[in-house]
Amino acid sequence: MQPITMQAHELFRHLRMPELDDVRQYVRTLPTNTLMGFGAFAALTTYWYATRPKALKPPCDLAMQSVEIEGGEYARRSALLDNDEPLVYYYDDVRTAYDIFQRGMHVSNNGPCLGVRKPNQPYEWISYKEVAEKAECVGSALLNRGFKPSPDQFIGLFSQNRPEVIKDH
């Protein structure tokens, strides 16, 4: 028995389908600009698939984001923590809302703190220092009204979620 050897062009000629001839004939009638457009589209699509951003890998198994801990039937902790001790403070030097603000001002080097924008407009930002000055004005006004600085005295400012509460007062 002799081995059957076939050249590639013979194989393609043997496998040729009538529909493929119709497509080939149609493509030959297309203008050069159209063919160039198809080629450019194919190249851009290939480039996009090769360079598109990859999905971020989650920091833990999304089906098991918490781990049961001892001491309670429904007590759980984040799978991101190393032990069962509760996370009391994220940063050792930050204990209050004021500390959070001060750390933000330091870490951002007095960067943008409070932003507002109108519909379809870019954000307009004010810096941490400007927000701190406005907050001091509010505190001074409260002291001027007779309020005393004390951990036993609570004051609530109720408003819509608007930057003017800090900026303008």
LUMTOR-448009 format. One record per residue (C-alpha): residue number from 1; residue in three letters; chain; z, x, y. Coordinates in steps of 0.02 Angstrom, whole numbers. Example, Ala and Ser with C-alpha at 12.3 -4.5 7.8 and 13.67 -1.06 7.14 Angstrom:
BEGIN
   roti   gudren   paro       c3       c1       c2
      1      Ala      A      390      615     -225
      2      Ser      A      357      684      -53
//
This chain:
BEGIN
   roti   gudren   paro       c3       c1       c2
      1      Met      A        0        0        0
      2      Gln      A      -50       71      168
      3      Pro      A       67       58      318
      4      Ile      A        5      -55      454
      5      Thr      A       -6       34      619
      6      Met      A      -57      -56      774
      7      Gln      A      -79        9      949
      8      Ala      A       16      -78     1089
      9      His      A     -139     -150     1170
     10      Glu      A     -194     -219     1001
     11      Leu      A      -24     -298      977
     12      Phe      A      -30     -381     1148
     13      Arg      A     -207     -442     1115
     14      His      A     -149     -512      948
     15      Leu      A        2     -600     1027
     16      Arg      A      -94     -666     1176
     17      Met      A      -63     -849     1210
     18      Pro      A     -188     -961     1297
     19      Glu      A      -58    -1012     1427
     20      Leu      A      -34     -830     1475
     21      Asp      A     -220     -815     1509
     22      Asp      A     -208     -963     1628
     23      Val      A      -63     -882     1721
     24      Arg      A     -153     -715     1730
     25      Gln      A     -309     -801     1799
     26      Tyr      A     -204     -894     1929
     27      Val      A     -116     -736     1985
     28      Arg      A     -283     -648     2009
     29      Thr      A     -335     -784     2132
     30      Leu      A     -180     -763     2242
     31      Pro      A     -199     -670     2407
     32      Thr      A     -129     -493     2418
     33      Asn      A        2     -548     2545
     34      Thr      A       72     -675     2423
     35      Leu      A       82     -547     2283
     36      Met      A      168     -425     2402
     37      Gly      A      292     -563     2447
     38      Phe      A      331     -595     2263
     39      Gly      A      356     -409     2237
     40      Ala      A      470     -394     2388
     41      Phe      A      570     -546     2331
     42      Ala      A      590     -472     2157
     43      Ala      A      643     -304     2230
     44      Leu      A      769     -383     2349
     45      Thr      A      840     -492     2211
     46      Thr      A      859     -341     2097
     47      Tyr      A      942     -242     2238
     48      Trp      A     1062     -386     2275
     49      Tyr      A     1113     -403     2092
     50      Ala      A     1141     -216     2079
     51      Thr      A     1243     -198     2240
     52      Arg      A     1333     -365     2259
     53      Pro      A     1523     -358     2275
     54      Lys      A     1613     -367     2111
     55      Ala      A     1753     -492     2084
     56      Leu      A     1927     -423     2112
     57      Lys      A     2030     -401     1956
     58      Pro      A     2188     -508     1969
     59      Pro      A     2351     -410     1974
     60      Cys      A     2417     -505     1823
     61      Asp      A     2359     -623     1687
     62      Leu      A     2320     -785     1780
     63      Ala      A     2373     -887     1629
     64      Met      A     2544     -802     1632
     65      Gln      A     2591     -774     1814
     66      Ser      A     2777     -796     1786
     67      Val      A     2895     -736     1651
     68      Glu      A     3047     -831     1588
     69      Ile      A     3213     -745     1624
     70      Glu      A     3383     -760     1544
     71      Gly      A     3514     -871     1621
     72      Gly      A     3422    -1034     1640
     73      Glu      A     3309    -1148     1543
     74      Tyr      A     3180    -1157     1682
     75      Ala      A     3218     -993     1771
     76      Arg      A     3064     -884     1794
     77      Arg      A     3012     -731     1893
     78      Ser      A     2846     -660     1949
     79      Ala      A     2754     -557     1820
     80      Leu      A     2723     -430     1959
     81      Leu      A     2907     -382     1967
     82      Asp      A     2970     -241     1856
     83      Asn      A     3139     -317     1815
     84      Asp      A     3236     -480     1820
     85      Glu      A     3326     -438     1982
     86      Pro      A     3278     -559     2122
     87      Leu      A     3172     -489     2262
     88      Val      A     3286     -514     2412
     89      Tyr      A     3188     -413     2541
     90      Tyr      A     3011     -349     2533
     91      Tyr      A     3049     -209     2655
     92      Asp      A     3222     -132     2666
     93      Asp      A     3218     -128     2856
     94      Val      A     3166     -311     2874
     95      Arg      A     3301     -445     2858
     96      Thr      A     3265     -573     2995
     97      Ala      A     3115     -656     3079
     98      Tyr      A     3147     -541     3227
     99      Asp      A     3138     -390     3110
    100      Ile      A     2972     -455     3042
    101      Phe      A     2902     -467     3217
    102      Gln      A     2965     -293     3265
    103      Arg      A     2892     -217     3105
    104      Gly      A     2724     -302     3139
    105      Met      A     2723     -232     3316
    106      His      A     2761      -57     3251
    107      Val      A     2642      -59     3101
    108      Ser      A     2497     -130     3202
    109      Asn      A     2530      -12     3348
    110      Asn      A     2544     -162     3466
    111      Gly      A     2388     -240     3391
    112      Pro      A     2333     -421     3400
    113      Cys      A     2472     -542     3359
    114      Leu      A     2430     -718     3413
    115      Gly      A     2254     -786     3413
    116      Val      A     2177     -947     3471
    117      Arg      A     1999    -1008     3475
    118      Lys      A     1899    -1157     3529
    119      Pro      A     1778    -1235     3403
    120      Asn      A     1632    -1120     3363
    121      Gln      A     1702     -983     3475
    122      Pro      A     1777     -813     3431
    123      Tyr      A     1965     -787     3429
    124      Glu      A     2052     -732     3588
    125      Trp      A     2202     -624     3544
    126      Ile      A     2360     -574     3634
    127      Ser      A     2455     -420     3582
    128      Tyr      A     2628     -407     3505
    129      Lys      A     2695     -340     3670
    130      Glu      A     2628     -491     3766
    131      Val      A     2705     -610     3639
    132      Ala      A     2871     -515     3650
    133      Glu      A     2870     -530     3840
    134      Lys      A     2837     -718     3830
    135      Ala      A     2975     -740     3700
    136      Glu      A     3097     -645     3812
    137      Cys      A     3051     -764     3954
    138      Val      A     3094     -912     3841
    139      Gly      A     3259     -831     3793
    140      Ser      A     3300     -794     3976
    141      Ala      A     3264     -974     4023
    142      Leu      A     3383    -1035     3887
    143      Leu      A     3520     -917     3948
    144      Asn      A     3488     -977     4126
    145      Arg      A     3515    -1156     4065
    146      Gly      A     3687    -1110     4002
    147      Phe      A     3656    -1078     3819
    148      Lys      A     3758     -935     3747
    149      Pro      A     3691     -804     3626
    150      Ser      A     3786     -845     3468
    151      Pro      A     3747     -852     3282
    152      Asp      A     3835    -1021     3278
    153      Gln      A     3717    -1101     3404
    154      Phe      A     3548    -1164     3345
    155      Ile      A     3402    -1213     3455
    156      Gly      A     3244    -1294     3391
    157      Leu      A     3077    -1295     3481
    158      Phe      A     2970    -1438     3419
    159      Ser      A     2786    -1438     3458
    160      Gln      A     2615    -1447     3382
    161      Asn      A     2561    -1284     3306
    162      Arg      A     2499    -1208     3469
    163      Pro      A     2508    -1035     3545
    164      Glu      A     2553    -1104     3716
    165      Val      A     2731    -1131     3654
    166      Ile      A     2751     -942     3658
    167      Lys      A     2617     -891     3783
    168      Asp      A     2653    -1009     3927
    169      His      A     2842    -1028     3923
//
